[in-house]
Amino acid sequence: MTVIPAYGRDYKSAKAVKADWQAGKDFIISDMSHPYDMKPVSKRDLQQEPYVLIRYDKLRKVTQA
């Protein structure tokens, strides 16, 4: 599953993205095959998800959560 930062946030480093993910900030599901595509989500909502990718830096880079 892929998520993107919510509320206009963007990040320049993977470290900053991971810090906000761990802090429980909201991200948006960006996965056409997911039934909740484009809905807000946080780390606690996806605890059962084994593999989460986060796009950042104007959606040009990807890191694993």
C-alpha positions in Angstrom: 0.0 0.0 0.0 1.2 3.5 -0.8 0.4 6.6 1.2 1.1 10.3 0.6 1.3 13.2 3.1 -2.0 14.8 4.0 -3.1 18.5 4.4 -0.5 19.9 2.0 2.5 18.6 4.0 5.7 17.7 2.1 9.1 16.4 3.2 12.6 16.7 1.9 14.0 13.7 3.8 13.0 10.1 4.5 13.9 10.7 8.2 11.3 13.5 8.5 8.6 11.4 6.8 9.2 8.4 9.1 9.2 10.7 12.2 5.8 12.0 11.3 4.5 8.5 10.5 5.7 7.2 13.9 4.1 10.3 15.6 0.7 9.2 14.1 0.2 12.1 11.7 -2.4 11.7 8.9 -1.5 10.5 5.4 -3.7 9.8 2.4 -4.1 6.3 0.9 -2.9 6.5 -2.7 -3.6 3.0 -4.0 -6.2 2.5 -6.7 -6.7 -1.1 -5.8 -7.5 -0.2 -2.1 -11.2 0.3 -1.3 -10.3 3.5 0.8 -8.2 5.2 -1.9 -7.8 8.9 -1.2 -9.0 8.6 2.4 -7.0 9.8 5.4 -5.1 7.2 7.5 -2.5 7.1 10.2 0.0 4.5 11.5 -2.5 3.1 14.0 -5.1 2.5 11.3 -2.7 0.4 9.3 -1.1 -1.7 12.0 -2.2 -4.9 10.3 -0.7 -3.8 6.9 2.6 -5.5 6.5 4.1 -3.2 3.8 3.5 0.6 3.6 5.3 2.8 1.2 5.3 6.6 1.7 5.8 9.0 -1.2 7.4 12.4 -0.4 9.4 15.3 -1.9 6.6 16.3 -4.3 5.9 12.5 -4.7 9.2 11.9 -6.5 10.8 9.8 -3.7 9.6 6.7 -1.8 10.5 5.2 1.6 9.2 2.2 3.5 7.3 3.1 6.7 
